[in-house]
Amino acid sequence: MTKINILSPLLADMIAAGEVVERPASVIKELMENSFDAGAKKVTVEFNRGGAPYIRVTDDGCGMSPEDAGIAFMRHATSKLHDEKGLEAIGTMGFRGEALAAISAVSKIELVTREKGAGEGTRVTVQAGDIVDMGPCGCPEGTSITIRDIFFNTPARLKFLKSDRAEASACIAAALRCALGRPEASVKCIRDGEEEFFTPGDGRTDSAVYSLLGRDIANTLLPCKGGSEGISAEGFVSSPSAGRGSRAQQYFFCNGRFIKSALLQAAVEQAYKNTLLVGRFPACVIYLSLSCGSVDVNVHPAKTEVKFSDEKKVFDLVYQTVKATLEGESKPVEISLSPSTKKAVAEPKPDFFKTMPAKDYAKAAEKSSGVSSFRSPAPAVSYTHSAPAYAPAPVKPASAPIARPAAAAVSPCEPVRQNVPNYFDTFGNMSQKVEKSLEIPRKTVENSVESVEKPTAPAHRVIGEALNTYILVEMGDELLLIDKHAAHERMIFDRLKAREREIMSQTLLDPVIIKPSAEDAEIIETRRELFSSLGFEIEAYGISDYAVRSLPDDMDVSEAAAALEEICEKLKKGTVLSADSARDEILHTVACKAAIKAGKRHDTAELQRIADAVAAGEVKYCPHGRPVSVSLTKKELDKFFSRIV
């Protein structure tokens, strides 16, 4: 008895279907590509729930004759490839003749089609790969194909489908990518009876980008265009200031086909080198056009991976095109003012308080604002083009500098102090009399905060802050420079990572509404418990949006959307699978977003806490491994200034 069996055609088709039909989104992609190959100018995609119960794709393409409709569901039946020479230059979206056969093997299908110029159409009903019914019918020109109960006969595949929201997001993303690659076709996507998106089909890429990606993303994109030796690249790239937390908004198309290419991704990101913040990614929509013989699309069953005959030429073209666009953005913009604007800026308005005494102006200011200043009267000194120290300074043209009498020189930022009870001594410490009057003694509070013994920091003094980034600390005969963001990030990370402490969350008065990509939505759904344990409360909001109702207590609300996008990008990596590694990745992002930022001045008390932790040796490296401080000894400084040899 032989051990080798020949599989039945149905079983072979069901196995092959796993390569083409991974999920309902794969069905939408294949059917839309067939519509584009049929010359359709209008395509409508409809699906219910996650797509598994119901999908329908309708187009106004060339349609099929009754004879073609009868054999369309046979394996390797195609109208796009005639001989082996056709494989050398494939110009259509499909060519293998596997899509309809694979889909029909695991679902129930109804096909209604009518060839252009024909008097009647054809209806074909297929179940599990077998034609159940076929006959004439009345229908408009074009094709409408309805898919029901995907994987109804393969429960092993059905159980691997994600939630309806995750599958629906994947379906919308698949339809969006197909529509973005064909701006000349009008595409409408409907989910559960509600329209998700609509493209005008006017052939303009900017119209497609605006209608599909939205106004917020479209307004940050810069047009780019380049070409060389039969290859052209055009599209849009984002401004370096509008970097994203993930690569979800990167779209590459080769001859109208959406592709995933590490080569093109590297070319674009290389062009942004030294202009984009670390950990941020550019958004882009790149359309690559080249001869069909220069690219091989017969690499992967899903046809999303391709090989170029000259990869270096393609890389260089995309890199140079994006680089030229970014360099063009950095050129100064010439602003032309209208005559009326120039006149308004050049001519100073009458200064009614030019010679007004300070006390009279203060009364006038209080009367106009309706708020008492509670300030002591200022001396009656006349100012020239100046307001009292406690009054808002008038706006003056650059050509008329403000002149202030030497006798009345007062810093415009210095507050006018009032004679108030002195609750603090010369060194800023609260007086004993006031301290005793407090309801809770300070010593009791300090003892209840923390009982763990901390390392003692050597004597040090915070001198100030340099470049709004580095804390200057004098410690013995050393000068310590501390990266305030990196050090604070490590302090927050260590505190969050402590197992014995529960991560506190802040409930938002107004939830932050986010619209994640299909991949990010799937991560949010599958990792919901992980997000919740770290202070994030995320719930479904509408059809494809999510509402963030709680955040970790250290995180600013404005950082919520960017933080979640960055976290999802990290969780996509195959190395982040365990709960501990996933938790650490999220904590890295939370700490980074919650830490004080470089480029902004901060309160001395905040800087002092960071300096204390670094001086005590509690903080040495940031969560990413970068050092947080560097020290210069007095001897090194003396050598630098040639004070010693």
Salt bridges, closest charged atoms under 4 A:
ASP13 OD1 - ARG75 NH1 3.87
GLU30 OE2 - LYS29 NZ 3.67
GLU30 OE1 - LYS303 NZ 3.70
GLU33 OE2 - LYS29 NZ 3.10
ASP37 OD2 - LYS80 NZ 3.01
GLU46 OE2 - ARG56 NH2 2.94
GLU110 OE2 - ARG123 NE 3.26
GLU141 OE1 - LYS116 NZ 3.88
ASP149 OD2 - LYS108 NZ 3.39
ASP164 OD2 - ARG49 NE 3.24
GLU167 OE1 - ARG23 NE 3.03
GLU184 OE2 - ARG182 NH1 3.57
ASP192 OD2 - ARG191 NE 3.70
ASP206 OD2 - ARG204 NH2 2.75
GLU229 OE1 - LYS313 NZ 3.25
GLU269 OE2 - ARG247 NE 2.61
ASP316 OD2 - LYS312 NZ 2.82
ASP351 OD2 - HIS385 ND1 3.76
ASP351 OD2 - LYS396 NZ 3.37
GLU435 OE2 - ARG442 NE 3.70
GLU450 OE1 - LYS454 NZ 3.50
GLU465 OE2 - LYS484 NZ 2.27
GLU474 OE1 - ARG461 NH2 2.75
ASP483 OD2 - ARG626 NH1 3.69
GLU489 OE1 - HIS485 NE2 3.42
GLU489 OE2 - HIS624 NE2 3.05
ASP494 OD1 - ARG490 NE 3.14
ASP520 OD1 - LYS572 NZ 3.09
GLU522 OE1 - ARG23 NH2 3.34
GLU522 OE2 - LYS162 NZ 3.95
GLU525 OE2 - ARG165 NE 3.55
GLU525 OE1 - ARG528 NH2 3.24
GLU539 OE2 - ARG549 NE 2.46
ASP545 OD1 - LYS515 NZ 3.50
ASP554 OD2 - ARG495 NH2 2.48
GLU559 OE1 - LYS593 NZ 3.93
GLU559 OE2 - LYS597 NZ 3.90
GLU565 OE2 - ARG244 NH2 3.31
GLU566 OE2 - LYS570 NZ 3.92
GLU566 OE1 - LYS593 NZ 3.47
GLU569 OE2 - ARG247 NH1 3.50
GLU569 OE1 - LYS572 NZ 3.61
ASP580 OD1 - ARG499 NH2 2.90
ASP584 OD1 - LYS497 NZ 2.78
GLU585 OE1 - LYS570 NZ 3.98
ASP612 OD1 - HIS460 NE2 2.58
ASP638 OD2 - LYS634 NZ 3.01
ASP638 OD1 - ARG643 NE 3.65
